[in-house]
Amino acid sequence: MPLSVAVMGAGAVGCYFGGMLARAGHDVVLIGRAAHVQAIQAAGLHLHTRSFDEWVPVRADTEAAAAQGASLVLFCVKSTDTESAAAALGPHLGPETQLLSLQNGVDNADRLRRLLPQPVRAAVVYVAAEMTGPGEVRHHGRGELLVEPGDGGDDGGDSWAGAFRAAGVPVDLSGNVRQALWVKLILNCAYNALSAVAQMPYGRLLAATGVAEVMQAVVQECVAVAQAEGVAVPADIGHTVLALAASMPDQRSSTAQDLARGRPTEIDHLNGFVVRQGRARGIPTPVNLCLHTLVHLLEGRPGAVA
């Protein structure tokens, strides 16, 4: 039976997963910016992956009201927009609608739960994708999801999980999503700001002199904060960080893409989050603070992390 899915925040991540589901025959509506919506309404979503290049017919809208009737919402807005998007979406959701938070950062699902009565589950997204033009998404690699289990503890009652897998989106359920979110946060803290400052993809970035050392300093600070938060980070996290460039050599960070388009970034919820939590626990995070400050300077909006 086809799923009824609304994608709130149809950027690269939302368009990739929404496009894969629409391609498999599910009823999907992409809710996003006017330029993308108009292009998708006119010609479909241009989904360019490593295995196919297609124009996928899919509904698109600029208004949160388009989510009316959806049984599943993929919540993909920037972390800076979590509260405002939840407020816009809330009146149009049914009591049983499920929400998956497919966002950067470690606290978005908790923030959503404080705002919406519907069941919310955190997900860790492993995909390299970018919007290359209005209504056009390019997939650079990976594409799986790690999701919190529901109340039943497994996906036996989650027909959506099987539908995702059948659509070519691997889904695994894990009781340790919080650790996985922190691992991804550390990866983002190591790569996003540096990729944005240099406007380089990961492969070229890591090959530059001194970058590996800066990344390792970022990792050490993040691990200290995570441990203070009660999160056990895998011992090989430093190796995992350095290995990412080899698996996604052509990927530019979402922060780099935002800066290149003149849009606000999520840096306050990446390196800035680590700085805030470090301050609260008396843990110095000078390298994260430096990267956070540099990105704000490039945004043209120098900002504090408090």
Buried (B, 14 or more C-beta within 10 A) or exposed (E): EEBBBBBBBBBBBBBBBBBBBBBBEBBBBBBBBEEBBBBBBEEBBBBBBEEEEEBBEBBBBBEBEBBBEBBBBBBBBBBBBBBEBBEBBBEBBEEEBBBBBBBBBBBBBEBBBEBBEBBBBBBBBBBBBBBEEBBBBBBBBBBBBBBBBBEEEEBEEBEBBEBBBEBBBEBEBBEEBBBBBBBBBBBBBBBBBBBBBBBBBBBBBBEEEEBBEBBBBBBEBBBBBBBBEEBEBBEEBBEBBBEBBEBBBEBBBBBBBBBEEEEBBBBBBBBBBBBBBBBEEEBEBEBBBBBBBBBBEBBEEEBEBE
